[in-house]
Amino acid sequence: MSWVNAIGVPVLIIIGKIEDVPFDYKHKGCILYNRGEAGCDKELRAKLFNNIQVVLAKTTSEDPFR
């Protein structure tokens, strides 16, 4: 994952437990989910949608990855 950050590609980390995220990625805005909870799919979908909107708002037309 470090080469992705080196070239500036946005990364969304989806994880069940924050303890499983390497320490140097915890500040990247991890999306936590619990597959055992009722409605977790809707919650995850909403979190993904919101995070993708934020990433798209930060990109420019000059961005080679857009």
C-alpha positions, 0 to 999 in steps of 0.5 A: 500500500505504501507505493499507492500513497507515494504516487498520491492515489487515494486509499480507503481502508475497510477494516473490522478492527482498528487494531488490524491497521498498521500504525502508520495508516490509522490516520488515513481515515479507516472505515470500520465495520462489524459484519455481525451487526444487523444493517452493517451493509447499509452502514458500510455503503453509506460510509463508502459513499461519503468517503468517495464523495470527499475524495472526489471533491479533493481531486482536480481535472489535472489529476492523472488518476481521475 
